[in-house]
Each structure stands twice: as structure tokens, then as C-alpha cells.
Amino acid sequence: MQKYPVADILDVCVEAGRVMLENGAETYRVEDTLYRIAKSYNLVYINVFVVPTALILTVQGEDGQDHTELLRMTDRQTNLEKVSMVNDLSRQLAQRALAPDKVKLKLTNIKNTPRNFSTLQRNLAIAFACGSFPLLFGGTYDDMLPAFIAGGLGHILFEVINDWTNVSFFAEMVASFFIGLLALLFTTSGFGDDVNIIIIGSVMSLVPGMAITNSFRDLMAGHLLAGVAVLAKAFLTAGAIGIGIAMVLTFL
């Protein structure tokens, strides 16, 4: 197999890790994928350490020297299609290693892949999901439309504030306050039966279900630091939701 500079291979691994972490991959999955990519280039003494906000990759080159790269993560979203695409690319490399430049181009194409659904479609899907939850929690059909409206508008407000401030805790708190305020206004005006059911259904789009699932998966896999970090972020989100709703129910 053709020999490539270790620095170029590290760049490929780190960029793959960046795409995966940015799009909601579990830390154990990122570590496994980076290990497989580095192994496909016949590197030895591969050590990968990943937490939700950073990754460190160290390998040993043919000269016997250790080479290390560190990546600091700031932006995170959820797009598991891109995670799957990077996984598929790592399997291709395991069968036949490609030149690092070609792999970087493939990773850039994956990173720039547009979502399958537009923002409007995603927000409508979220609103429909929120409108369906009241029935699961023992509500009535009269609670569905208020939850649909409050949940959809609340999620749009969350995305706007999060993009503006880049502080998810504040965005979640404001969005949940807005949802609680809408639910209270709806029920006091006779639009909807149970304010509690409407609020519960509406805030489900903000509940960190995937984060909680990933944290327990990481903990069970022995990734204690990453698991605790993700779980702490999930608790902060739950706290933000609780504070926003409590402010509405307490002071209004």
C-alpha cells in the first residue's frame, strides 16, 4: 500500500470525527470509527479519546515518533444521516485505503450534504408530534390543536434564540416559558381543556431524549467521562424547561 504522510492521515481522522460529533454521534462510535480509519492506513499504537466537546488522536509513525491532533468542538446538532455516511466511508477505507486528499473531499461533501427535509417540513413534523402527545398523556382531542400550535411555535423560537445567542440553556428556558404562556392563554380563553397536558405535550420537542439515551449507552460501554458529561447536559436542558414552565405557573 502507498505510504502517506502521518499528518494527512490525522487530518482525515479528525475531520471524520468532527462531522460525526457535530451531528450527534455517540462518543464510542466516534472512537471506533477513527480507530478503524487510522488502522486502514496501517498506523500503529492508535489512541483515541473522545468527549462531546473535544477529541484527541495519537498515533505512532514509521519514524517511531508520536503524532497527536486535538479538536475542540463547539457546534452540535442532530443529523444521523451524516453519521451513517461517515461510518460507510470508514468501512470503504477498511477494504481499500484511499489517498487522504480524496477522503477529505468525500468528508467535505458529506459535511455539505443538505438535509432531506426543509426547515418548514421539520417544524411541521415537530408540531404534529407535539399535537399528538396530549392523547398519550390522557388528554382529549381538544388539547391537540393548542399543543400543535404551542409546540411548533416554541420550537421555532428555540431555534431562533439558540442561533442568536448560542446558549442553549437560555434558549430552552425562553422557549419553554413561551410554551407555558401560550398554553395558559389558550386554556383561559376556552381553547383546550387541560393546561398541564397541553404544556407536557408542547415541550416534548425540547426534551433531550437522544442525549439521555446516548449518555446511558456511553456509560454502559465504559465511557464514564463522556456519559456523565452528556447526562449533565441533559439535566441542564430538563432544568431549563422546568424553570421556564415554573415561571409561568408561579407568577401568572
C-alpha positions as CSV (number, residue, x, y, z in Angstrom):
1,M,0.0,0.0,0.0
2,Q,1.2,3.5,-0.8
3,K,2.6,5.4,2.2
4,Y,1.0,8.7,3.1
5,P,2.2,11.4,5.5
6,V,1.0,10.8,9.0
7,A,-0.2,14.4,9.3
8,D,-2.5,14.0,6.3
9,I,-4.0,10.8,7.8
10,L,-4.5,12.5,11.1
11,D,-6.3,15.3,9.3
12,V,-8.6,12.8,7.7
13,C,-9.4,11.1,11.1
14,V,-10.0,14.4,12.9
15,E,-12.3,15.7,10.1
16,A,-14.3,12.5,10.2
17,G,-14.6,12.9,14.0
18,R,-15.7,16.5,13.6
19,V,-18.5,15.6,11.2
20,M,-19.7,12.8,13.5
21,L,-19.6,14.8,16.7
22,E,-21.3,17.8,15.1
23,N,-24.2,15.6,14.0
24,G,-24.9,13.8,17.3
25,A,-22.9,10.6,17.1
26,E,-22.2,8.8,20.4
27,T,-18.6,9.1,21.6
28,Y,-17.9,5.3,21.5
29,R,-19.0,5.3,17.8
30,V,-16.6,8.2,17.0
31,E,-13.7,6.5,18.8
32,D,-14.4,3.2,16.9
33,T,-14.7,4.9,13.5
34,L,-11.5,7.0,14.0
35,Y,-9.6,3.9,15.1
36,R,-10.7,1.9,12.0
37,I,-9.7,4.8,9.7
38,A,-6.3,5.1,11.2
39,K,-5.9,1.3,11.2
40,S,-6.8,1.2,7.5
41,Y,-3.6,3.2,6.8
42,N,-1.5,0.7,8.8
43,L,-0.8,3.1,11.6
44,V,0.2,1.6,15.0
45,Y,-0.3,2.5,18.6
46,I,-3.5,4.3,17.9
47,N,-5.1,6.0,20.8
48,V,-8.4,7.9,20.5
49,F,-10.0,9.9,23.3
50,V,-13.4,11.5,22.6
51,V,-15.7,13.5,24.8
52,P,-18.7,15.6,23.5
53,T,-16.7,18.8,23.2
54,A,-13.3,17.5,22.1
55,L,-11.3,14.7,20.6
56,I,-7.7,13.7,20.8
57,L,-6.0,11.3,18.4
58,T,-2.4,10.0,18.9
59,V,-0.6,7.6,16.6
60,Q,3.0,6.5,16.0
61,G,4.6,7.0,12.6
62,E,7.2,4.8,10.9
63,D,9.9,7.1,12.4
64,G,8.8,6.0,15.9
65,Q,7.6,9.4,16.8
66,D,4.2,10.1,18.3
67,H,1.9,12.4,16.3
68,T,-1.1,14.0,18.0
69,E,-4.0,16.2,16.9
70,L,-6.6,17.8,19.1
71,L,-10.0,19.1,18.0
72,R,-12.2,21.4,20.1
73,M,-15.9,21.1,19.4
74,T,-18.5,23.9,19.8
75,D,-21.4,23.3,17.4
76,R,-23.7,20.3,17.7
77,Q,-26.9,19.3,16.0
78,T,-28.7,16.1,15.1
79,N,-28.3,14.6,11.7
80,L,-27.8,10.9,11.9
81,E,-27.7,10.5,8.1
82,K,-24.3,12.2,8.1
83,V,-23.1,10.0,10.9
84,S,-24.1,6.9,8.8
85,M,-22.4,8.3,5.8
86,V,-19.1,8.7,7.7
87,N,-19.5,5.1,9.0
88,D,-20.0,3.9,5.5
89,L,-16.8,5.7,4.4
90,S,-14.8,4.2,7.2
91,R,-15.9,0.7,6.0
92,Q,-14.8,1.5,2.5
93,L,-11.4,2.6,3.7
94,A,-11.1,-0.6,5.7
95,Q,-11.4,-2.5,2.5
96,R,-9.3,-0.2,0.4
97,A,-7.4,2.9,1.7
98,L,-7.7,6.0,-0.5
99,A,-5.5,9.0,-0.8
100,P,-6.1,11.4,2.1
101,D,-7.0,14.2,-0.3
102,K,-9.7,12.1,-1.8
103,V,-11.1,11.2,1.6
104,K,-11.1,14.8,2.7
105,L,-13.1,15.7,-0.4
106,K,-15.6,13.0,0.4
107,L,-15.9,14.3,4.0
108,T,-16.4,17.8,2.8
109,N,-19.2,16.5,0.5
110,I,-20.8,14.7,3.5
111,K,-20.5,17.8,5.7
112,N,-22.2,20.0,3.0
113,T,-24.9,17.5,2.3
114,P,-28.3,19.3,2.6
115,R,-31.0,17.9,4.8
116,N,-33.6,15.7,3.3
117,F,-36.3,17.9,4.7
118,S,-36.7,21.7,4.6
119,T,-37.0,23.8,7.8
120,L,-40.7,24.2,7.2
121,Q,-41.2,20.4,6.9
122,R,-39.2,19.7,10.1
123,N,-41.1,22.3,12.1
124,L,-44.4,21.0,10.8
125,A,-43.4,17.4,11.8
126,I,-42.4,18.7,15.3
127,A,-45.7,20.5,15.6
128,F,-47.7,17.4,14.6
129,A,-45.7,15.3,17.1
130,C,-46.4,17.8,19.9
131,G,-50.0,17.8,18.9
132,S,-50.2,14.0,19.3
133,F,-48.7,13.8,22.7
134,P,-51.7,15.0,24.7
135,L,-53.6,11.8,23.7
136,L,-50.7,9.7,25.0
137,F,-50.8,11.6,28.3
138,G,-54.5,11.2,28.9
139,G,-55.7,14.4,27.3
140,T,-58.6,15.0,25.0
141,Y,-58.9,15.9,21.3
142,D,-59.5,19.5,22.3
143,D,-55.9,19.6,23.7
144,M,-54.3,18.5,20.4
145,L,-54.5,21.8,18.4
146,P,-53.3,24.0,21.3
147,A,-50.3,21.7,21.8
148,F,-49.7,21.7,18.0
149,I,-49.5,25.5,17.9
150,A,-47.6,25.9,21.2
151,G,-45.1,23.1,20.4
152,G,-44.5,24.3,16.9
153,L,-44.0,28.0,17.7
154,G,-42.0,27.1,20.8
155,H,-39.5,25.1,18.8
156,I,-39.2,27.8,16.2
157,L,-38.5,30.3,19.0
158,F,-35.9,28.0,20.5
159,E,-34.0,27.7,17.2
160,V,-34.1,31.4,16.6
161,I,-32.8,32.3,20.1
162,N,-30.2,29.5,20.0
163,D,-28.8,30.7,16.7
164,W,-28.7,34.3,18.0
165,T,-27.2,33.7,21.5
166,N,-25.5,30.2,21.0
167,V,-26.6,29.5,24.6
168,S,-28.9,26.5,24.5
169,F,-29.9,26.7,28.2
170,F,-31.2,30.3,27.8
171,A,-33.0,29.3,24.5
172,E,-34.6,26.3,26.1
173,M,-35.8,28.3,29.1
174,V,-37.3,31.1,27.0
175,A,-38.9,28.6,24.6
176,S,-40.5,26.7,27.5
177,F,-41.7,29.9,29.1
178,F,-43.3,30.9,25.8
179,I,-44.9,27.5,25.5
180,G,-46.3,27.7,29.1
181,L,-47.6,31.2,28.4
182,L,-49.4,30.1,25.2
183,A,-50.9,27.1,26.9
184,L,-52.2,29.2,29.8
185,L,-53.6,31.8,27.4
186,F,-55.3,29.0,25.4
187,T,-57.0,27.3,28.3
188,T,-58.1,30.6,30.0
189,S,-59.8,31.6,26.7
190,G,-61.5,28.2,26.4
191,F,-59.2,26.8,23.7
192,G,-58.2,23.5,25.2
193,D,-59.2,21.6,28.3
194,D,-56.1,20.8,30.5
195,V,-53.2,23.3,30.7
196,N,-50.9,20.7,32.2
197,I,-51.5,18.2,29.4
198,I,-51.0,20.9,26.7
199,I,-47.7,22.0,28.3
200,I,-46.4,18.5,28.6
201,G,-47.2,17.7,25.0
202,S,-45.8,21.0,23.7
203,V,-42.4,20.8,25.5
204,M,-41.7,17.3,24.2
205,S,-39.8,18.8,21.3
206,L,-37.3,20.2,23.8
207,V,-36.9,17.1,25.9
208,P,-33.3,15.7,25.5
209,G,-34.4,12.2,24.8
210,M,-31.4,11.3,22.5
211,A,-28.9,12.8,24.9
212,I,-30.2,10.7,27.7
213,T,-30.1,7.6,25.6
214,N,-26.6,8.3,24.4
215,S,-25.3,9.0,27.9
216,F,-26.5,5.7,29.2
217,R,-25.1,3.9,26.1
218,D,-21.7,5.6,26.8
219,L,-21.9,4.7,30.5
220,M,-22.7,1.1,29.7
221,A,-19.8,1.0,27.2
222,G,-17.4,2.2,29.9
223,H,-17.0,5.8,28.6
224,L,-17.7,7.3,32.0
225,L,-16.5,10.8,31.4
226,A,-18.4,11.2,28.1
227,G,-21.5,9.6,29.6
228,V,-21.6,11.8,32.6
229,A,-20.9,14.9,30.5
230,V,-23.8,14.2,28.1
231,L,-26.1,13.3,31.1
232,A,-25.2,16.6,32.8
233,K,-26.2,18.4,29.6
234,A,-29.5,16.6,29.5
235,F,-30.2,17.5,33.1
236,L,-29.4,21.2,32.3
237,T,-31.9,21.0,29.5
238,A,-34.5,19.5,31.7
239,G,-33.8,22.2,34.3
240,A,-34.2,24.9,31.7
241,I,-37.5,23.5,30.7
242,G,-38.7,23.2,34.3
243,I,-37.6,26.8,35.1
244,G,-39.4,28.2,32.1
245,I,-42.7,26.4,32.9
246,A,-42.4,27.1,36.6
247,M,-42.1,30.9,35.9
248,V,-45.4,30.8,34.0
249,L,-47.3,28.7,36.6
250,T,-45.9,30.6,39.6
251,F,-46.1,34.2,38.5
252,L,-49.1,34.3,36.1
